[in-house]
Structure formats: structure tokens, C-alpha cells
């Protein structure tokens, strides 16, 4: 019985952690004036090269 209660408590904790960002997003009131615009340039691809080299080093 105690094991079942512990599993239920862990399940509720995980559900609370997973659902809290979803509930926070629903409460955000964004208007048309909060649009972020900018000049975006292409990245150099260094992150991809670093990822590949780290995978080969393993």
C-alpha cells in the first residue's frame, strides 16, 4: 500500500512539473505590439562541426 502511495506521489509530481509550463503559456497575454523583429544572419555552422567532432571523440 505504501509503495502505491509513493508511486502516486511521484506521478503527481512529474505531472505538475510537465504541465506547469503549459499552464503558464496559456496565461500570457501578448498583444500585437510585442512582435520582435530583427536582422537575422546565417550562422557559420560551427555548432554542427563541434557536435560532429565531439561524437567522433567518444
Backbone as CSV, one residue per row, in Angstrom:
resi,resn,N_x,N_y,N_z,CA_x,CA_y,CA_z,C_x,C_y,C_z
1,UNK,0.825,-1.195,0.000,0.000,0.000,0.000,0.873,1.265,0.000
2,UNK,1.937,1.226,0.804,2.829,2.381,0.877,3.529,2.606,-0.449
3,UNK,3.904,1.528,-1.138,4.553,1.638,-2.444,3.628,2.318,-3.452
4,UNK,2.358,1.978,-3.418,1.390,2.568,-4.344,1.234,4.064,-4.081
5,UNK,1.220,4.458,-2.828,1.111,5.875,-2.488,2.358,6.639,-2.921
6,UNK,3.520,6.017,-2.776,4.754,6.661,-3.206,4.770,6.832,-4.728
7,UNK,4.327,5.822,-5.458,4.269,5.912,-6.915,3.271,6.981,-7.349
8,UNK,2.150,7.062,-6.658,1.151,8.085,-6.962,1.706,9.486,-6.709
9,UNK,2.441,9.649,-5.618,3.026,10.949,-5.312,4.066,11.341,-6.360
10,UNK,4.884,10.389,-6.783,5.884,10.668,-7.817,5.201,11.019,-9.141
11,UNK,4.147,10.299,-9.471,3.411,10.580,-10.704,2.786,11.964,-10.691
12,UNK,2.230,12.358,-9.572,1.645,13.693,-9.452,2.709,14.776,-9.540
13,UNK,3.881,14.518,-8.970,4.957,15.496,-9.044,5.433,15.672,-10.484
14,UNK,5.582,14.570,-11.202,6.007,14.653,-12.607,4.945,15.363,-13.438
15,UNK,3.672,15.060,-13.196,2.595,15.715,-13.938,2.568,17.215,-13.663
16,UNK,2.842,17.613,-12.436,2.862,19.038,-12.100,4.024,19.741,-12.802
17,UNK,5.185,19.094,-12.848,6.351,19.705,-13.495,6.122,19.828,-14.999
18,UNK,5.504,18.808,-15.599,5.279,18.831,-17.047,4.189,19.830,-17.426
19,UNK,3.154,19.921,-16.628,2.021,20.766,-17.003,2.200,22.238,-16.624
20,UNK,3.115,22.565,-15.740,3.257,23.958,-15.316,3.671,24.894,-16.451
21,UNK,4.594,24.538,-17.358,4.878,25.453,-18.472,3.681,25.621,-19.409
22,UNK,2.910,24.566,-19.582,1.738,24.667,-20.450,0.712,25.622,-19.871
23,UNK,0.529,25.568,-18.576,-0.417,26.484,-17.935,0.097,27.918,-17.963
24,UNK,1.403,28.096,-17.849,1.980,29.438,-17.881,1.825,30.064,-19.266
25,UNK,1.969,29.277,-20.318,1.837,29.800,-21.676,0.411,30.254,-21.938
26,UNK,-0.549,29.554,-21.411,-1.943,29.931,-21.618,-2.279,31.250,-20.942
27,UNK,-1.567,31.585,-19.879,-1.868,32.804,-19.135,-1.153,34.034,-19.681
28,UNK,-0.285,33.872,-20.646,0.442,35.008,-21.209,-0.483,35.786,-22.122
29,UNK,-0.546,37.079,-21.912,-1.381,37.952,-22.742,-0.459,38.759,-23.647
30,UNK,-0.310,38.316,-24.863,0.565,39.014,-25.808,-0.289,39.770,-26.805
31,UNK,0.057,41.002,-27.023,-0.652,41.814,-27.993,0.133,41.950,-29.278
32,UNK,-0.381,42.734,-30.193,0.282,42.919,-31.477,1.546,43.758,-31.357
33,UNK,1.706,44.474,-30.254,2.874,45.331,-30.111,4.099,44.573,-29.587
34,UNK,3.966,43.299,-29.248,5.097,42.560,-28.688,5.793,41.693,-29.736
35,UNK,5.711,42.068,-30.991,6.381,41.317,-32.043,7.849,41.746,-32.086
36,UNK,8.723,40.773,-32.087,10.156,41.051,-32.115,10.645,40.873,-33.544
37,UNK,11.197,41.919,-34.096,11.736,41.851,-35.442,13.212,42.181,-35.392
38,UNK,13.952,41.608,-36.311,15.369,41.908,-36.339,16.003,41.377,-37.610
39,UNK,17.260,41.717,-37.782,18.022,41.271,-38.931,18.764,39.998,-38.524
40,UNK,18.367,38.890,-39.115,18.965,37.611,-38.771,19.908,37.176,-39.877
41,UNK,21.144,36.926,-39.506,22.125,36.434,-40.475,22.319,34.937,-40.267
42,UNK,22.796,34.284,-41.282,23.019,32.850,-41.191,24.187,32.574,-40.265
43,UNK,24.079,31.468,-39.552,25.177,31.108,-38.656,26.303,30.458,-39.451
44,UNK,27.448,30.394,-38.842,28.621,29.866,-39.536,28.639,28.345,-39.567
45,UNK,27.792,27.683,-38.796,27.772,26.227,-38.771,28.786,25.635,-37.812
46,UNK,29.378,26.449,-36.964,30.399,25.966,-36.035,29.807,24.996,-35.018
47,UNK,28.557,25.180,-34.670,27.927,24.266,-33.714,27.823,22.866,-34.266
48,UNK,27.489,22.735,-35.548,27.385,21.422,-36.173,28.756,20.759,-36.241
49,UNK,29.772,21.521,-36.596,31.132,20.972,-36.677,31.591,20.521,-35.304
50,UNK,31.293,21.306,-34.275,31.664,20.948,-32.919,30.949,19.676,-32.481
51,UNK,29.664,19.543,-32.822,28.904,18.360,-32.454,29.481,17.111,-33.103
52,UNK,29.816,17.203,-34.378,30.372,16.056,-35.094,31.725,15.672,-34.514
53,UNK,32.558,16.659,-34.198,33.870,16.338,-33.662,33.776,15.732,-32.269
54,UNK,32.814,16.171,-31.466,32.643,15.581,-30.155,32.135,14.151,-30.235
55,UNK,31.261,13.863,-31.205,30.777,12.492,-31.362,31.900,11.572,-31.808
56,UNK,32.810,12.054,-32.647,33.919,11.228,-33.093,34.917,10.990,-31.973
57,UNK,35.021,11.931,-31.031,35.972,11.794,-29.937,35.531,10.739,-28.930
58,UNK,34.258,10.398,-28.904,33.770,9.400,-27.957,34.181,8.072,-28.359
